[in-house]
Amino acid sequence: MVDSEVRALDEVRHRLEKRYPTTSPENVELAVAVAYESLRNARIREFIPVLVEREAKDRLAHLNWGA
């Protein structure tokens, strides 16, 4: 993972923490990590942060659905 990708994923994590304030930061970080893992070996890297955010958001929305 390159520095720009690390920064972008940190920004994703911060946005999701604000969007889901009742979710623990650990769960947000886990959702981002799981989403990233599915794309870790992708050859084209430009859209990874967007795709990670979308997948993590879906996971967190599902987690918070019953809340």
Phi, psi and omega in degrees: 000130180273163183304319182295326178290320178299313179298317181296320180289329173296319177296319176301312181300316179297317179298318181290326176297323178288322182289327181238070186293339180273354177269136181296147176303328179295319179292324176296314180298320178296317179299319179293317181296317180295317179296318179296319183303323181290343182245004188306324184261013180297140181282322179265118191261345190302325186260005183303312180301320180294315181292321177296315180299317180298313181292317180296320178298317177299316179297316182290323177297319178295318179298322183269000184302317182275355184284000000 
